[in-house]
Amino acid sequence: MVRTFGLTHIALAVADLERAFRFYEHVFGAVAVYWGDDFIQAQTPGARDAIVFERKLIRPASNGGIAHFGFRLQHPADIENAIASVQESGGTILSQGEFSPGEPYVYFRDPDGYEVEIWYEPPTPIDLLSGPFA
């Protein structure tokens, strides 16, 4: 077994680097850590993640099997703020609700058309093995 911090990054092909970064900055508090001519690498506060926005004029016609990617809320009450942030930033809500009582979710499309999920679930047994859970 290889020890890692888990699945920690995604690279997104985007038409407009600034627009893509600003959306994730507004919704998730993303902070740019590296800028290049054709990419911006960002991280979200308190996580070991990386979101890389890569300027691509033509995206592949297929999603390569990726249905969506998600961001897990620390507190279920934050779902309404998340929905408002998505809408204020130009995202399109696809669906919202609860997987079970107290476990809210929202699926949306970002300005480049990627499907993203924000959801809450209580700590799992694996989460608890990783140390304190906020």
C-alpha positions as CSV (number, residue, x, y, z in Angstrom):
1,M,0.0,0.0,0.0
2,V,1.2,3.5,-0.9
3,R,0.5,6.0,1.9
4,T,-0.9,9.3,0.5
5,F,-3.1,12.2,1.5
6,G,-5.8,10.6,-0.6
7,L,-7.3,11.9,-3.9
8,T,-6.1,15.5,-3.8
9,H,-6.2,17.2,-7.2
10,I,-8.0,17.6,-10.4
11,A,-7.0,19.4,-13.6
12,L,-9.8,21.1,-15.5
13,A,-9.6,22.2,-19.1
14,V,-11.1,25.7,-19.2
15,A,-11.6,28.3,-21.9
16,D,-10.9,31.3,-19.6
17,L,-8.4,30.9,-16.8
18,E,-9.4,34.0,-14.9
19,R,-13.1,33.3,-15.0
20,A,-12.6,29.7,-13.9
21,F,-10.3,30.7,-11.0
22,R,-12.6,33.5,-9.9
23,F,-15.6,31.2,-9.7
24,Y,-13.8,28.7,-7.4
25,E,-12.2,31.6,-5.5
26,H,-15.7,33.0,-4.7
27,V,-17.5,29.7,-4.0
28,F,-14.7,27.8,-2.2
29,G,-12.2,30.4,-1.2
30,A,-9.6,29.0,-3.6
31,V,-6.2,30.6,-3.4
32,A,-3.8,30.7,-6.5
33,V,-0.5,29.2,-5.6
34,Y,1.1,28.9,-9.1
35,W,0.4,31.0,-12.2
36,G,1.7,30.0,-15.7
37,D,0.9,31.2,-19.1
38,D,-1.6,28.5,-19.7
39,F,-2.5,27.4,-16.1
40,I,-3.4,28.4,-12.6
41,Q,-3.0,26.0,-9.7
42,A,-5.1,26.8,-6.7
43,Q,-5.8,25.3,-3.3
44,T,-8.7,25.6,-0.9
45,P,-8.0,26.7,2.7
46,G,-7.6,24.0,5.3
47,A,-7.2,21.2,2.7
48,R,-4.4,19.4,0.9
49,D,-6.1,19.7,-2.5
50,A,-5.1,21.3,-5.8
51,I,-7.3,22.5,-8.6
52,V,-5.4,23.1,-11.8
53,F,-7.1,25.2,-14.4
54,E,-5.5,24.6,-17.8
55,R,-6.3,26.8,-20.8
56,K,-7.7,24.6,-23.5
57,L,-9.4,26.1,-26.5
58,I,-11.0,22.7,-27.4
59,R,-12.2,20.3,-24.7
60,P,-12.6,16.6,-25.5
61,A,-16.2,15.7,-26.5
62,S,-16.3,13.1,-23.8
63,N,-16.0,13.6,-20.1
64,G,-13.6,10.6,-20.0
65,G,-15.9,8.8,-17.5
66,I,-15.9,11.6,-14.9
67,A,-19.5,12.1,-13.9
68,H,-18.7,14.9,-11.4
69,F,-16.4,15.9,-8.6
70,G,-17.3,17.1,-5.1
71,F,-16.5,19.2,-2.1
72,R,-17.5,17.9,1.3
73,L,-19.0,20.5,3.7
74,Q,-17.7,20.7,7.3
75,H,-21.2,21.6,8.6
76,P,-24.6,20.8,7.0
77,A,-26.0,24.3,7.8
78,D,-23.6,25.7,5.2
79,I,-25.5,24.3,2.2
80,E,-27.6,27.4,1.7
81,N,-24.5,29.7,1.7
82,A,-22.9,27.3,-0.8
83,I,-26.0,27.4,-3.1
84,A,-26.0,31.2,-2.9
85,S,-22.3,31.4,-3.7
86,V,-22.7,29.1,-6.7
87,Q,-25.5,31.2,-8.1
88,E,-23.8,34.6,-7.5
89,S,-20.7,33.3,-9.3
90,G,-22.5,32.2,-12.4
91,G,-23.1,28.5,-11.7
92,T,-26.2,26.7,-12.6
93,I,-28.0,24.6,-10.0
94,L,-28.9,21.1,-11.3
95,S,-30.5,19.5,-8.2
96,Q,-30.5,19.9,-4.5
97,G,-32.0,18.0,-1.5
98,E,-30.9,15.6,1.2
99,F,-29.5,12.1,0.7
100,S,-31.0,11.4,4.1
101,P,-32.2,13.7,6.9
102,G,-29.4,16.1,7.9
103,E,-27.2,15.2,4.8
104,P,-27.8,18.0,2.3
105,Y,-26.4,18.2,-1.2
106,V,-26.4,20.4,-4.3
107,Y,-25.2,19.5,-7.8
108,F,-24.4,22.3,-10.2
109,R,-22.5,23.2,-13.3
110,D,-19.6,25.7,-13.2
111,P,-19.1,28.3,-15.9
112,D,-17.2,25.7,-18.0
113,G,-19.9,23.1,-17.8
114,Y,-18.3,20.8,-15.2
115,E,-20.7,19.1,-12.9
116,V,-19.8,19.6,-9.2
117,E,-21.3,18.4,-6.0
118,I,-21.3,20.0,-2.6
119,W,-22.5,17.7,0.2
120,Y,-22.4,16.9,3.8
121,E,-22.1,13.6,5.5
122,P,-21.2,12.8,9.1
123,P,-17.7,11.6,9.8
124,T,-17.2,8.0,8.7
125,P,-15.1,5.4,10.6
126,I,-12.2,6.1,8.1
127,D,-12.5,9.9,8.8
128,L,-12.2,9.3,12.5
129,L,-9.0,7.3,12.0
130,S,-7.4,10.3,10.3
131,G,-7.5,12.4,13.5
132,P,-9.8,15.2,14.7
133,F,-12.7,15.9,12.4
134,A,-14.1,19.5,12.4
